[in-house]
Amino acid sequence: MSAVPEPAAPGRGGRAPMEARAAAGRIGRLVTVALLLLTACERGARPAAAAEPEPSPPSNAAPATEEGADAEDGTDAEDGSEPGAGTDAARPPLRETVLWVGGDVLLTDMIRDWANAHDDPAEGFARILEPVARHWRADRGAFVLVNLETPVAERRRVPLEGGEVGPGGLAPRRLQGPRWLLPGLARAGVDGVVLANNHALDQEAEGLEETIAAAHRAGLAVAGAGTYPRHRWPLVLGDAGRRLAVVPLYDGRNQRYLDPGDAARSFLDEEGFAQVEAAAEAHDAVVVVVHVLGELRRRPRTRWRGWARRLVEAGADAILVHGTHVPMRVERLEGVPVAWGLGNLVADMARRASPRVRFREALPKIAAADVREGLVARVALGEGGLELRFLGTWMNDDRFVRWRAALPGGDLIEFALLPLSSCEAPAALPAWPAPWRAEVERWVARRRDHLFAVSGLQADRCGAEPTWLRLP
């Protein structure tokens, strides 16, 4: 579909607008407002955030806003003053636009068992996220986005069955999630899921369609996937004057032929760079979220730095990367913050990691303790511009204590995503029997120190709640 753009002034930083892409961005914002109202009504939260569309595009008329409600025909007011003069004091101040971004959400049998042990599995799963979720719920008006690596669809491929070994000696694993997963995320305060990743097609194209539909039924926005050719819309958050565009892209190579109406993902390709440039022209700030293929990679590839520079040139104000399953360094690239790896949000990959397994980078993921470490980003667009900070997290379970102290509940493992503190006690661990609790606490403290060091971030002083990590 071709679109004729309106005449437009140069965008932020004097970048020349890409006319066709800018027009697409304007259409996307119109539908954003409509979906925003629906989402806010259905969920009663996050009044200024919505996903971009899949339905037919609306007309090119701009929606009325507080700033756009004044006369636009250029006529003078009755007193001869300019239109809108003297009204600034009557307008409420612009709200800060806040986005939280978490890493990968992956399920294993043990996490499923823990959730299924509850009368309501969705509530049981939400309890895992609660120690961290209470912080984003307290952040009034924030929008929470996570990377869903587990399709919620009918089984077409056997979950966890390996495929053919590909480049790098890796065999793909097929994933499939239970129906309660997406409602569980919603109950934990998550507002949207990214599907621009390598597992989105694990249950084939029909499975991606079903996952998108299931997310919508749960009241969640979908970013990074949709119906071709309208699947590359950004997620647009905030009020006029504080518009934050979120562009999720997948750094993969397995693109396939698509017919109109097929479920599709957004790739980090030439069209992806153009999408970022269009978003930069149309909105006040752009956050690019990239999913990479780099399991257990602890340093960015040279090629990653190449596309990151192109994203910065296109207008990205921050770049957040997930897919490595371990946290990586946060740094500035030409002045733009880049988090090379957020790590996992919820996963049980490192189930054999324990206080008595000495950490080495050569360990497989089943025993590598840094797979339990993570970063949750908080992006805020306010009067002073874009601010980025992070919450360090630890994916905790009671395996080490349960099998030594004979905890009640038999073999049922209890999980919790814990925020990390800069205090002597690194996290709020359960009241386990001594000496097992003390041994785990010392271990988590070492992992906390590792996360802080690897990320290159500076932690708030002890006593702050929560402990925020910031770029020096």
C-alpha positions as CSV (number, residue, x, y, z in Angstrom):
1,M,0.0,0.0,0.0
2,S,1.4,3.4,-0.9
3,A,0.9,6.4,1.2
4,V,1.3,10.1,0.3
5,P,2.9,11.9,3.2
6,E,1.9,15.3,4.5
7,P,4.4,18.2,4.0
8,A,6.7,17.9,7.0
9,A,9.6,19.9,8.6
10,P,12.9,18.1,9.2
11,G,12.7,15.8,12.2
12,R,14.8,15.6,15.3
13,G,18.4,16.6,14.8
14,G,17.8,17.8,11.3
15,R,17.5,14.4,9.8
16,A,15.7,14.5,6.4
17,P,12.4,12.6,6.7
18,M,11.8,9.3,4.8
19,E,8.5,10.3,3.3
20,A,6.8,7.0,2.8
21,R,8.0,5.6,6.1
22,A,6.9,8.8,8.0
23,A,3.5,8.5,6.5
24,A,3.2,4.9,7.7
25,G,4.3,6.1,11.2
26,R,1.5,8.8,11.2
27,I,-1.1,6.1,10.3
28,G,0.3,3.9,13.1
29,R,-0.1,6.7,15.7
30,L,-3.8,7.1,14.8
31,V,-4.5,3.5,15.5
32,T,-2.3,3.6,18.6
33,V,-4.7,6.1,20.1
34,A,-7.7,3.9,19.4
35,L,-6.1,0.7,20.7
36,L,-4.8,2.7,23.7
37,L,-8.4,3.6,24.7
38,L,-9.5,0.0,24.3
39,T,-6.5,-1.4,26.3
40,A,-7.0,1.2,29.1
41,C,-10.7,0.4,29.4
42,E,-10.2,-3.4,29.4
43,R,-7.3,-3.5,31.9
44,G,-7.9,-0.3,33.8
45,A,-4.2,0.7,33.6
46,R,-1.5,2.3,31.6
47,P,-3.7,5.1,30.1
48,A,-1.1,6.3,27.5
49,A,0.3,3.1,26.0
50,A,-0.9,0.8,23.2
51,A,0.2,-1.6,20.5
52,E,0.3,-0.8,16.9
53,P,-2.3,-2.1,14.5
54,E,-3.1,-5.0,12.3
55,P,-6.5,-3.8,11.0
56,S,-7.1,-1.6,8.0
57,P,-5.4,1.8,8.2
58,P,-7.6,4.7,9.4
59,S,-8.1,8.0,7.6
60,N,-5.2,10.4,7.6
61,A,-6.9,12.9,9.9
62,A,-5.0,13.6,13.1
63,P,-6.8,12.9,16.4
64,A,-7.6,15.8,18.6
65,T,-5.3,16.3,21.6
66,E,-4.9,19.0,24.2
67,E,-2.2,20.6,22.1
68,G,-4.0,20.0,18.8
69,A,-7.4,21.2,20.0
70,D,-6.6,24.9,19.4
71,A,-7.6,26.5,16.1
72,E,-5.4,25.4,13.2
73,D,-6.6,27.7,10.5
74,G,-4.1,30.5,11.5
75,T,-6.9,33.0,12.4
76,D,-6.2,35.5,15.1
77,A,-8.1,35.5,18.4
78,E,-10.7,38.1,19.0
79,D,-8.3,40.2,21.1
80,G,-5.7,40.2,18.3
81,S,-3.3,37.9,20.2
82,E,-1.9,34.8,18.7
83,P,-4.2,31.7,19.0
84,G,-3.5,29.8,22.2
85,A,-1.7,32.7,23.9
86,G,-1.9,32.7,27.7
87,T,-3.2,29.2,27.9
88,D,0.0,27.4,28.9
89,A,-0.7,28.0,32.6
90,A,-4.0,26.2,32.3
91,R,-2.6,23.1,30.7
92,P,-1.5,20.3,32.9
93,P,2.2,19.5,32.8
94,L,3.2,16.7,30.4
95,R,3.4,13.3,32.1
96,E,6.7,11.4,32.0
97,T,6.5,8.4,29.6
98,V,7.9,5.3,31.3
99,L,8.8,2.0,29.7
100,W,10.1,-1.1,31.5
101,V,11.8,-3.8,29.3
102,G,12.6,-7.3,30.6
103,G,14.5,-10.1,28.9
104,D,13.5,-13.6,27.9
105,V,10.5,-15.5,29.3
106,L,11.1,-19.3,29.0
107,L,9.3,-22.1,30.6
108,T,10.6,-25.6,31.7
109,D,8.7,-28.5,33.3
110,M,9.7,-27.4,36.8
111,I,8.2,-23.9,36.4
112,R,5.1,-25.4,34.9
113,D,4.8,-27.8,37.8
114,W,5.1,-24.9,40.3
115,A,2.4,-22.9,38.5
116,N,0.1,-25.9,38.0
117,A,0.3,-26.7,41.8
118,H,-1.9,-23.6,42.3
119,D,-5.7,-23.6,41.9
120,D,-5.1,-20.9,39.3
121,P,-1.8,-21.6,37.4
122,A,-1.8,-18.0,36.0
123,E,-1.8,-16.7,39.5
124,G,0.9,-19.1,40.5
125,F,3.1,-18.0,37.6
126,A,2.5,-14.3,38.5
127,R,3.7,-15.0,42.0
128,I,7.2,-15.8,40.5
129,L,7.5,-12.3,39.2
130,E,5.9,-10.6,42.2
131,P,9.1,-9.4,44.0
132,V,10.1,-7.5,40.9
133,A,6.6,-6.8,39.6
134,R,5.7,-4.8,42.6
135,H,8.2,-2.2,41.6
136,W,6.9,-1.7,38.1
137,R,3.3,-1.7,39.4
138,A,4.2,1.1,41.8
139,D,5.6,3.1,38.8
140,R,2.4,4.8,37.9
141,G,1.6,4.9,34.2
142,A,4.6,2.7,33.3
143,F,4.3,0.3,30.4
144,V,6.0,-3.1,30.9
145,L,7.3,-5.1,27.9
146,V,9.0,-8.5,27.9
147,N,10.4,-10.9,25.3
148,L,8.1,-14.0,25.0
149,E,10.3,-16.8,23.8
150,T,7.6,-19.5,24.3
151,P,4.8,-19.7,21.8
152,V,1.3,-20.2,23.3
153,A,-0.3,-22.4,20.6
154,E,-1.4,-25.8,19.7
155,R,1.4,-28.3,19.5
156,R,2.6,-28.9,16.0
157,R,6.2,-29.8,16.9
158,V,7.3,-31.7,20.0
159,P,8.5,-29.2,22.6
160,L,12.3,-29.4,23.4
161,E,12.9,-31.8,20.5
162,G,16.1,-30.8,18.8
163,G,16.2,-29.9,15.1
164,E,19.1,-30.2,12.7
165,V,22.4,-28.9,13.9
166,G,23.0,-25.5,12.3
167,P,26.0,-23.0,12.1
168,G,28.0,-22.9,15.3
169,G,27.0,-26.5,16.2
170,L,23.7,-25.5,17.7
171,A,20.5,-27.5,17.3
172,P,17.3,-25.5,17.6
173,R,14.9,-26.4,20.4
174,R,11.2,-26.1,19.8
175,L,9.2,-24.5,22.6
176,Q,5.5,-24.4,23.5
177,G,3.8,-22.6,26.4
178,P,0.6,-23.3,28.4
179,R,-2.6,-21.3,28.0
180,W,-2.1,-19.7,31.4
181,L,1.3,-18.2,30.5
182,L,0.0,-15.0,28.9
183,P,-2.7,-14.3,31.5
184,G,-0.1,-14.9,34.2
185,L,2.2,-12.2,32.6
186,A,-0.8,-9.9,32.5
187,R,-1.6,-10.5,36.2
188,A,2.0,-9.7,37.0
189,G,1.5,-6.3,35.5
190,V,3.1,-6.9,32.1
191,D,1.5,-4.9,29.3
192,G,3.1,-6.2,26.1
193,V,5.2,-9.0,24.6
194,V,7.9,-8.9,22.0
195,L,7.5,-11.7,19.4
196,A,10.4,-10.7,17.1
197,N,12.6,-13.6,18.1
198,N,13.9,-17.0,17.0
199,H,11.3,-19.1,18.9
200,A,8.2,-17.3,17.6
201,L,7.7,-19.9,14.8
202,D,8.5,-22.9,16.9
203,Q,4.9,-24.1,16.4
204,E,5.0,-22.9,12.8
205,A,3.3,-19.9,11.3
206,E,-0.1,-20.9,12.6
207,G,1.4,-21.0,16.0
208,L,2.5,-17.4,15.7
209,E,-1.0,-16.4,14.7
210,E,-2.4,-18.3,17.7
211,T,0.2,-16.7,20.0
212,I,-0.8,-13.2,18.8
213,A,-4.5,-14.0,19.3
214,A,-3.8,-15.4,22.8
215,A,-1.8,-12.3,23.8
216,H,-4.7,-10.1,22.7
217,R,-7.2,-12.2,24.7
218,A,-5.0,-11.7,27.7
219,G,-5.1,-7.9,27.2
220,L,-1.4,-7.7,26.1
221,A,-0.1,-5.6,23.3
222,V,2.1,-7.5,20.7
223,A,5.2,-5.9,19.3
224,G,7.6,-7.1,16.7
225,A,5.1,-9.4,14.9
226,G,1.8,-9.1,13.2
227,T,0.0,-9.7,9.9
228,Y,2.1,-9.1,6.8
229,P,2.5,-6.5,5.4
230,R,1.4,-4.5,8.5
231,H,3.6,-6.2,11.0
232,R,6.3,-3.5,11.3
233,W,4.4,-0.9,13.3
234,P,6.2,0.5,16.3
235,L,4.8,0.5,19.8
236,V,4.0,4.1,20.6
237,L,3.7,5.3,24.2
238,G,2.9,8.5,25.9
239,D,1.2,11.8,25.4
240,A,1.9,14.3,22.6
241,G,5.2,16.0,23.3
242,R,6.5,12.9,25.1
243,R,5.9,10.2,22.4
244,L,8.2,7.2,22.8
245,A,8.4,4.8,19.9
246,V,9.5,1.2,20.6
247,V,10.8,-0.7,17.6
248,P,11.5,-4.5,18.2
249,L,13.7,-6.2,15.6
250,Y,15.0,-9.7,15.2
251,D,18.6,-10.1,14.1
252,G,17.9,-13.4,12.3
253,R,18.3,-14.7,8.8
254,N,15.5,-17.2,8.4
255,Q,13.1,-14.9,6.7
256,R,10.5,-16.7,4.5
257,Y,8.2,-15.8,1.6
258,L,5.1,-14.2,2.9
259,D,1.6,-13.7,1.4
260,P,-0.6,-10.9,2.6
261,G,-2.3,-12.0,5.8
262,D,0.5,-14.3,6.9
263,A,1.8,-13.9,10.4
264,A,5.3,-12.3,10.3
265,R,8.1,-11.0,12.5
266,S,10.0,-7.7,12.2
267,F,13.6,-8.3,11.2
268,L,16.8,-6.2,11.6
269,D,17.2,-5.6,7.9
270,E,17.1,-2.6,5.6
271,E,13.4,-2.2,6.2
272,G,14.1,-2.3,9.9
273,F,16.6,0.5,9.7
274,A,14.1,2.5,7.6
275,Q,11.4,1.8,10.3
276,V,13.7,3.3,13.0
277,E,14.4,6.4,10.9
278,A,10.7,6.9,10.2
279,A,9.9,6.5,14.0
280,A,12.6,9.1,14.8
281,E,11.0,11.5,12.4
282,A,7.5,11.0,13.8
283,H,8.1,10.7,17.5
284,D,10.1,12.4,20.3
285,A,12.3,9.4,21.2
286,V,13.0,5.9,19.9
287,V,14.0,2.8,21.8
288,V,15.1,-0.2,19.6
289,V,14.8,-3.6,21.2
290,V,16.9,-6.2,19.3
291,H,16.7,-10.0,19.8
292,V,20.0,-11.7,18.8
293,L,21.2,-15.2,18.2
294,G,24.1,-15.5,20.7
295,E,23.4,-17.9,23.4
296,L,25.8,-17.5,26.4
297,R,27.7,-14.9,24.5
298,R,29.3,-12.5,27.0
299,R,30.8,-9.9,24.7
300,P,29.2,-8.3,21.7
301,R,30.2,-9.5,18.2
302,T,31.8,-7.0,15.8
303,R,28.8,-7.3,13.5
304,W,26.5,-6.3,16.3
305,R,28.5,-3.0,16.8
306,G,28.0,-2.5,13.1
307,W,24.2,-2.6,13.1
308,A,24.1,-0.7,16.4
309,R,25.9,2.2,14.7
310,R,23.4,2.1,11.9
311,L,20.6,2.2,14.4
312,V,22.1,5.2,16.1
313,E,22.5,6.9,12.7
314,A,18.8,6.1,12.0
315,G,17.8,7.9,15.1
316,A,17.7,5.4,18.0
317,D,18.0,7.0,21.4
318,A,18.6,3.7,23.3
319,I,19.2,0.1,22.2
320,L,18.3,-2.8,24.4
321,V,19.4,-6.3,23.4
322,H,18.2,-9.7,24.6
323,G,18.7,-13.3,23.4
324,T,22.1,-14.1,24.9
325,H,20.5,-15.4,28.1
326,V,23.2,-13.7,30.2
327,P,23.6,-10.1,31.1
328,M,26.3,-8.1,29.3
329,R,27.9,-4.7,29.4
330,V,25.9,-1.5,29.1
331,E,27.8,1.3,27.4
332,R,27.4,4.3,25.2
333,L,27.9,4.1,21.4
334,E,28.3,7.6,19.9
335,G,26.5,8.9,23.0
336,V,23.6,6.5,22.8
337,P,23.2,3.9,25.6
338,V,23.4,0.3,24.4
339,A,22.6,-2.7,26.7
340,W,24.2,-5.6,24.9
341,G,22.4,-8.2,26.9
342,L,19.5,-8.0,29.4
343,G,19.7,-11.7,30.2
344,N,16.7,-13.8,31.1
345,L,13.7,-12.5,33.0
346,V,12.0,-15.8,33.9
347,A,13.8,-19.1,33.0
348,D,15.1,-22.3,34.6
349,M,18.1,-22.8,32.4
350,A,20.7,-23.0,35.1
351,R,19.0,-25.6,37.2
352,R,22.3,-27.3,38.1
353,A,24.0,-24.1,39.2
354,S,24.6,-24.0,42.9
355,P,26.8,-22.5,45.6
356,R,29.2,-25.4,45.2
357,V,29.7,-25.3,41.4
358,R,32.6,-22.9,40.7
359,F,31.6,-20.6,37.9
360,R,33.5,-20.6,34.6
361,E,32.4,-19.2,31.3
362,A,33.0,-22.5,29.7
363,L,30.2,-24.2,31.7
364,P,27.1,-25.3,29.8
365,K,24.0,-23.2,30.4
366,I,22.5,-25.8,32.7
367,A,25.2,-25.1,35.2
368,A,26.2,-21.5,34.4
369,A,25.1,-19.2,37.3
370,D,25.1,-16.0,35.2
371,V,22.1,-17.4,33.3
372,R,20.1,-16.7,36.5
373,E,21.3,-13.0,36.5
374,G,19.3,-10.4,34.6
375,L,18.7,-6.7,34.0
376,V,15.3,-5.0,33.7
377,A,15.6,-1.6,32.0
378,R,13.5,1.4,32.9
379,V,13.3,4.1,30.2
380,A,11.8,7.4,31.1
381,L,11.1,10.3,28.7
382,G,10.7,13.5,30.7
383,E,11.5,17.1,30.8
384,G,15.2,16.4,30.9
385,G,15.2,14.0,27.9
386,L,15.6,10.2,28.0
387,E,16.8,8.6,31.2
388,L,17.9,4.9,31.4
389,R,18.4,2.9,34.5
390,F,18.3,-0.8,35.4
391,L,17.2,-3.2,38.1
392,G,19.4,-6.2,38.7
393,T,17.5,-9.5,39.1
394,W,18.2,-13.0,40.3
395,M,16.1,-16.0,39.3
396,N,15.9,-17.9,42.6
397,D,14.8,-21.4,43.4
398,D,15.0,-23.6,46.5
399,R,16.7,-26.7,45.0
400,F,19.9,-26.4,46.9
401,V,18.1,-26.1,50.2
402,R,15.1,-28.4,49.5
403,W,17.2,-31.5,48.8
404,R,19.4,-30.9,51.8
405,A,17.0,-29.7,54.4
406,A,14.0,-31.8,53.3
407,L,11.7,-28.8,52.8
408,P,7.9,-29.5,52.8
409,G,6.3,-30.0,49.5
410,G,8.3,-32.9,48.2
411,D,10.0,-32.4,44.8
412,L,8.0,-29.2,44.0
413,I,10.5,-26.5,43.3
414,E,9.6,-23.0,44.3
415,F,10.7,-20.1,42.1
416,A,11.0,-16.3,42.6
417,L,12.4,-13.5,40.6
418,L,14.2,-11.3,43.1
419,P,15.5,-7.8,42.8
420,L,19.2,-7.5,43.8
421,S,20.3,-5.0,46.5
422,S,23.7,-3.3,47.0
423,C,23.4,-4.0,50.7
424,E,25.2,-6.8,52.5
425,A,22.2,-9.0,52.1
426,P,21.9,-9.2,48.3
427,A,18.3,-10.3,48.1
428,A,15.3,-11.1,50.2
429,L,15.7,-14.8,50.4
430,P,13.2,-17.1,52.1
431,A,13.6,-18.1,55.8
432,W,15.3,-21.3,55.0
433,P,17.0,-23.4,57.7
434,A,20.6,-22.6,58.6
435,P,23.3,-23.2,57.4
436,W,21.9,-23.7,54.0
437,R,20.4,-20.2,53.8
438,A,23.7,-18.5,54.7
439,E,25.5,-20.5,52.0
440,V,23.0,-19.5,49.4
441,E,23.1,-15.9,50.5
442,R,26.9,-15.8,50.1
443,W,26.5,-17.3,46.6
444,V,23.9,-14.8,45.6
445,A,26.1,-12.0,46.9
446,R,28.9,-13.2,44.6
447,R,26.5,-13.3,41.7
448,R,25.2,-9.8,42.5
449,D,28.8,-8.5,42.5
450,H,29.4,-10.3,39.2
451,L,26.4,-8.7,37.6
452,F,27.2,-5.2,38.7
453,A,30.8,-5.6,37.5
454,V,29.9,-7.2,34.1
455,S,27.3,-4.6,33.3
456,G,29.6,-1.7,34.0
457,L,26.8,0.1,35.9
458,Q,27.0,2.0,39.2
459,A,24.7,0.9,42.0
460,D,22.7,3.1,44.3
461,R,23.9,3.2,47.9
462,C,22.7,0.5,50.3
463,G,19.3,1.3,51.7
464,A,17.7,2.5,48.5
465,E,14.6,0.6,47.5
466,P,15.0,-0.7,44.9
467,T,18.7,-0.6,44.1
468,W,19.0,1.1,40.7
469,L,21.9,0.6,38.4
470,R,23.0,3.5,36.2
471,L,25.6,4.3,33.6
472,P,28.6,6.2,35.1
